Amino acid sequence: MSSAGAALDPAPRDAADPLAAYRDRFVGAETPLVYFDGNSLGRPLKVTGPRIAEFVEREWGGRLIRGWDERWFDLPRTLGDRLGEVCLGAAPGQVAIGDSTTVLLYKLMRAAVEAQEQAGAGRTEIVLDRDQFPTDRYVAGGVARETGLTLRWIEVDTSAGVTAEQLAEVVGPQTALVVLNHVAYRSAWLADVPALTRIVHDAGALVLWDLCHSAAVVPVELDAWEVDLAVGCTYKYLNGGPGSPAFLYVAERLQTGLTQPIQGWMGADDPFLMGPSYIPATGIRRFLSGTPSIVGMLALEDMVDLVAEAGLDAVRRKSVALTEHAVEVSGELLAPLGVVLASPLDPERRGGHVTLNHPLMREATAALWERDVIPDYRDPHGLRIGLSPLSTSYAEVTAGLESVREVLAELAS
Ligand SMILES: *Cc1c(COP(=O)(O)O)cnc(C)c1O
C-alpha cells in the first residue's frame, strides 16, 4: 500500500490515540452513527443524565430555595473561574457564565463603545469582518444604530480569515472597537489572537474576541495575550447541551471602567438590598443581569472536568491529528470527485473543523443525515466536518467520508 493509501486505514491511528478511551464517556458513541457536528452541538456525557437527576432530587428538591445561598448564586463566577483556568488562560475573577452569546456580545459591545465615548477621543467606528458569524454582525449593526457609530468591514477570503495585514490597514484613531472570531465558523481559520490584539491596542482601540468555535478545542491564553473582552458559547466543544448559557471575559484592568446596558438586579452591588436604583457590583458580577440558568450549567461543569482530566494541550494535539486525517482521507476519496478543501491547509492556522466544498453539498448533506452521517452545510457549497476530539474516532471520520463519497457519486450519476 502507498503511504497515501495508508490514510484509509484508521485502525493504527485509533490504536495509537492516547485519548481514545474518552470516547466511551459520551452517550451514543457505541452506535455506528457518524457525528460531524460536535462543533455545533456536542454529544452529552454519560455522567450528565444521572447527575441532572440527582440535582433534581437532592439539590433542587432537597435544598429548595436554600440552594441559592449554598451554591447557585455564586455558580456563574465559580464555574467561570474554573472554565477560565482549564480552557481560557484567565486568572480568577474575570469570567462569568450567563445569558446567550448574542446577549453577551450586545452587553460587551455596548459597554466598550460607551467607555470609548466617555474617553472623548472621538472614535466613531466598529471594525469587523464580513464573514464572521451572523449574530456578531447583526448585533454590531444594532449597537452602531443605537450609538451613531459606523461599521467598518474587512473583506475576507471565505476559505481563510482575517490577517494582521488586513486588520492593520483599517484600524486607526477613528476605531472604537474591533470584533473578531477566534476560529471562523465557515473555514475554521484560526486567527492570530496575540498579533491582532496588539494591532488593535496600538491603534488605541478595544478588542472583543468571540471564542465560540475555539473554547475547549484550541488553547486560549486571554491574560497572556492581553485580550480586553471575550465571549463564547458552551454547547459546542463544551458539551453543555442545547441552549446552555454562554461565558464572558472582561480583563480585570477594564472592569470598573465598563458599565453594561442590561442593568439587572443580579449585577447590582447588593441584589438583596432591593434598593431604589442600580449600583453596579464591583468585579465581574456587574456584567450579569438576571437569575442565572443553574440547570443549564450542570452538563458544562461535567465537560470542564473532563477537559481538565484530558488536558487541553492533548485535546488540541488530537484535534490537529483528526483534521489532518480528514484532509488526507478527503484528498484521496473526494478530490477525484471535484471536492475542494475550503479550510486552511496549515494545521497551525486551522481550528477543530474542516470544510469541504462541492456544488452538490447541500443535497449531499440531506442524504447523509438520512444515513445517520451528520455533518452540516454552510453556503457556498460547504460541507462542515466538525471533529470534537474527545468523542470522535479516526474510524468514524473515515466511515463518514466514505459515505460522503458514495452519496456524491450517486447524486452525480
Ligand atoms: C455558535 C456561535 C454563536 C452563537 O450565538 P448564540 O447566541 O449562542 O446563538 C455566536 N458566535 C459564533 C462565532 C458562533 O460560532
The ligand as a Gaussian input file, in Angstrom:
#p B3LYP/6-31G(d) Opt

LIG

0 1
 C      -22.342000      29.418000      17.553000
 C      -21.883000      30.837000      17.515000
 C      -22.646000      31.857000      18.110000
 C      -23.969000      31.535000      18.706000
 O      -24.580000      32.553000      19.421000
 P      -25.870000      32.195000      20.307000
 O      -26.257000      33.428000      20.972000
 O      -25.487000      31.077000      21.223000
 O      -26.943000      31.691000      19.373000
 C      -22.119000      33.140000      18.118000
 N      -20.908000      33.410000      17.545000
 C      -20.175000      32.431000      16.948000
 C      -18.837000      32.770000      16.368000
 C      -20.637000      31.126000      16.905000
 O      -19.913000      30.176000      16.311000

